[in-house]
Amino acid sequence: MSTPLLAAEPIVGVAVLLGAGLVTLLASRHRLSLLIGTQLLTLGAVRALAAAGQGDLGVLALVFGLLISLVALRLAQDVTSAEQPVEPPP
């Protein structure tokens, strides 16, 4: 009787990782939260691919996740520097 619950466990884990990553990304105001959000999304994708038996694609998803994290950090730096007020000349 507990077999359907065990079969649904990987799906629940993936949904939690993807949901937490998406919420963290959308609510982010700091570079660290952008990094955490992209890593949660990446881990969710890797777990989904591993559950589907696609281990090679899981490694590729990790690489792309790291690249996306670097891009997110760079964009956050640009946004932070753009938000700093310009000092008027003396």
HELIX and SHEET records of a PDB file:
HELIX    1   1 THR A    3  LEU A   26  1                                  24    
HELIX    2   2 ARG A   31  ALA A   51  1                                  21    
HELIX    3   3 GLY A   55  GLU A   83  1                                  29    
END                                                                             
